[in-house]
C-alpha cells in the first residue's frame, strides 16, 4: 500500500540535519513495523511540500536509504520499502529519558480483580473442553445473523446505526425485548422501564453504581459469580455473603440492614439450584418489610430445559423492588456485548444518566442487528436449537457421570450449560484440572467462586457443556474419573 | 406471526379461576401491545400442556375472547388476534399495590448531568442546521463500510466477532491504529500502550476514574466540553478551571497542586484555539516539574485542514506523562462508539481492569468492521473526503460571516467542524437560538460550555458545519445576521 504523507511529522524538538530527520522518520517507521516491505513512499515532491522543506533534502534522504537497503527505487514508479529492509524490532526504543512518574503512587491500583476462571486461550485445541460461556459455532445460525446485519446496514437504517443517540437506546430493540422476551418471564414493562446495556455484567455494574455507596450494604449469594464480588468491592459498599443451600438463597439469612440483594433465582451461579416459589415469596416479603431492593440476574433463563420455567422474581414484584437483568450472551453470543435491565422508571433514569456519562449509548449497529434477529423470529429458533442441543449434551453428561461414579454437588433440575461438581475429600480441584489439561481435558476449578482461602474452593469444579460436542463427553468424563482415582490413591 | 407458547406464564400469586387467568394473559398481551392484530395464538392443546391445565379451560377462555372481539377463530387454522381487538393502551396498568419504595432516598440522584447542548431530535427537518457532531450521510462511503462489515461477518472471523474476549481488544484494530493512525500524530506505541474504548467520551471517563480520587485535583480548560465537567464532578475530585485565551491554555495558570490536567491542544473545545509549540513545551515542562499527568483529547485531529497539523502533545512526551485520546466519531461516525486511549503501559493496564469490570470489552463486531475499513484504505479516503468537504463549507461560512458583518470569537486557524461566535453586547444567545429555530435555523447556544450563571454563556454560540450543505450556508448566515439586528434594536 501507499504510505500516506500525513504519516510524516517532523518533531520540532529534534536536532540534527533535516535530511537526517527525514531518514529517521522512514527507518523508525520500518523498524517500528508501521511501514512494510513493498509499501510505497510518498513522492519526494509531495513529502517536501508536506514537511515544508526542500525537495532535494528528501531526495538525498531517500537516496541514502536506498544505499542502506531500507528502500528500493523503481525508476519512475518511485521509492518502496525494500524486501531487504531490516525486520521490525519487537519493542520500541525506550523513551528518551527515564520516566519520572511513580506509577504505583499515581495509580494506586484501585481496580482490584480477584481470581478469575482460568481457561487457556487456545481452548479449541483441547479435545474435551468442559468450559463455560463461549459461543458454539455449530449451533449459531450464522447465515440469518448475516442477513439481519445486511438489512440493518442498508440505507434506510443509516441514522439508527450511525447517529449520536446521546442517552437513547434503539427503540426497535427495546420494543422487541418488551414484546418478545420479557413476557416469557412473566414481566410486563414500558419502554421507560428498560435500559439496554453492554451485556449483563455491565447491567450488574450499573446497578451497583446507582444503588450502592460506601455507607450502604449489599448482600450476595455465596459462593457466587466472581465478577460480582469485584463489582461490589469496587463500589466500596459493605458486603454480606449468604451461603446458599441445595435450593439456593435462604431468605431468613438476609441481614435486616441490607440495602440491595443480588441473586440468581432461576439457577444459582455456580451451583445451579433453582429458588422454590415459597422462598421467592418470602424473599419479596423480606424486601418489603426491611425496605431493600433486589437485583435479579436471570442469566441463561432461555436454557431451562429440564423443568417448566418458573416466572422471574420480577414478575411477582408489585412494588418495583426488583431490578431485573437479562443478557443476549447465551441466546446469541457473548462477543455481542448486549444485555438489558428492567426496573422502576426512576432506577432506569438514573442508570441511563450514568451510562450517558460513561459511554453515551451502546453501538447502534449491534442494537439494530439484534432487533432484526428478534423481529424475524431467528432468536426464538436459535434459543430452541441451543436448548435442544444442550439438553442432549446434558443427558449424555448425566449418564456418563453416573456410569463413572461421579456425583454432581447439589440438585439441579434447571438445565443451563454447566454442572457443579465436588471432588472427593483431600483431592484439590486445581491439581485435578492441571493433570486433566495434560490429557486434553479442560475443567473449571471452583476456587474463583469462593473467597480466597476458603477450602471449599479447592473442593469444587464446574463442568460446562456449551462448547463440547456430545460425542466427546463420555471419553472426557471417563478421563476425569481416571485422574480422580489416581489422585485418591 | 405466531405467539410463542412460552409467552404465557401463570402468575402463581394470582387468584381467580384458571379460565379467567388465561383470558387475562391474552388481553394483557393485546392491551400491552405485545400481541398484535393477525398474530396467531398457540393451539389450545399446546397452551394447556405448557401451563399444566386442562385443554377445555383454554378452549373456554379462547371462546370467551372471541365473543369479546379480542380474538377471531379461523376454523382449523386456529385463533388469531382480531382486527377489532381494542387498541393497545399506552401505559401499562399500575402495579397492584402502591409502591413503598422511597426513590429519592434510595437513589439519591448522585449522577448529576449539567446543561447539555440542546438540539431538536428532528434536526434534519430544519433547513439551516448549524449543528455539531452528527454524521453526514452524503460524505460517508456507505458501500465500502458495508463491504468491510460483510467481510468481518464471514465465517473466518466468527471467533473475533462472537467470542467472549474478557479484557482483550481486537488485535487487528489495535495493529491498524498503531500502524496507520498514530504515526500521523507523531506517536509511536506498542500494543500494551493502547486501549480500545467506547468512544472518546468513554476514554475520558476511564482516565478520570483511573487517575482521580476525592483527594486529587484536576485542572480543566474554561470554557470546556460540558461532558468533561460532568465526568469530573462524578469522580468527586477537586477541580480547577483555567480560563483559556486566544491561543488556548496558559501553562502558567496551572496550579502546582494539580494531579491531572485535561486539555484539547489541537483545537480547544469550544473556541477552536490551537496551542502553540512554545506553550506545549512549557506545559510538558510544568507537568514534569510539578509531577502531574496530562490527558490530551485530540478530538477531530483529522480535520486540521487549515494548517499543517501540529504533532500531538503526546509525540513530544518523553516521560509517559501524556494520556492521549482519539476517536472514530468524526472520521467514521459517532453511533459506532469507538475510540482509543494511548498511554504508558501501567495506565493502560489499570484502565483495562476497570473496563473489564464495567463491560468486559467493546463489541467484537464494531472493532473488526473498523479494522477492515482501516486495512483497506477506506479510512484514509474517508478522512480526506470529509476534510475536503468541510474545508469547502468553512470557506463559504467564513465568507458569509464576513459579508454579514459577523465576526468569530477568537482566532481559529485549525479547521475542525465548527466556528465559535460571540453575540453583540446585550443579546442573549438563547434568545437568538429560539428566534432562529422558528425560521428553520439551528445554532448551538454557548451556555452549556460555561458554569451555570456565567454571563459569558449567554454571550456565545457555536456554528457547526458538519451537517449543513454548503449551498444552505449563505442564507442561513444571513438569517442569523437578520435576527441579530432585530434583537439589537
Interface residues (C-beta under 8 A of the other chain):
Chain A: X1 X4 X6 X7 X9 X11 X12 X13 X28 X29 X32 X33 X34 X50 X52 X91 X92 X95 X96 X97 X99 X100 X101 X103 X106 X107 X108 X109 X110 X111 X112 X113 X116 X133 X134 X135 X137 X140 X142 X145 X146 X149 X150 X153 X155 X158 X159 X160 X161 X162 X163 X164 X165 X166 X178 X179 X180 X183 X184 X185 X186 X188 X189 X190 X198 X199 X201 X202 X205 X210 X211 X213 X227 X230 X231 X234 X259 X277 X281 X288 X291 X293 X308 X309 X311 X315 X316 X318 X319 X320 X321 X329 X333 X334 X335 X336 X337 X338 X344 X346 X347 X350 X353 X354 X356 X357 X358 X359 X360 X361 X362 X363 X364 X365 X366 X369 X377 X380
Chain B: X1 X4 X6 X7 X8 X9 X10 X11 X12 X13 X28 X29 X32 X33 X34 X50 X52 X91 X92 X95 X96 X97 X99 X100 X101 X103 X106 X107 X108 X109 X110 X111 X112 X113 X116 X133 X134 X135 X137 X140 X142 X145 X146 X149 X150 X153 X155 X158 X159 X160 X161 X162 X163 X164 X165 X166 X178 X179 X180 X183 X184 X185 X186 X188 X189 X190 X198 X199 X201 X202 X205 X210 X211 X213 X227 X230 X231 X234 X259 X277 X281 X288 X291 X293 X308 X309 X311 X315 X316 X318 X319 X320 X321 X329 X333 X334 X335 X336 X337 X338 X344 X346 X347 X350 X353 X354 X356 X357 X358 X359 X360 X361 X362 X363 X364 X365 X366 X369 X377 X380
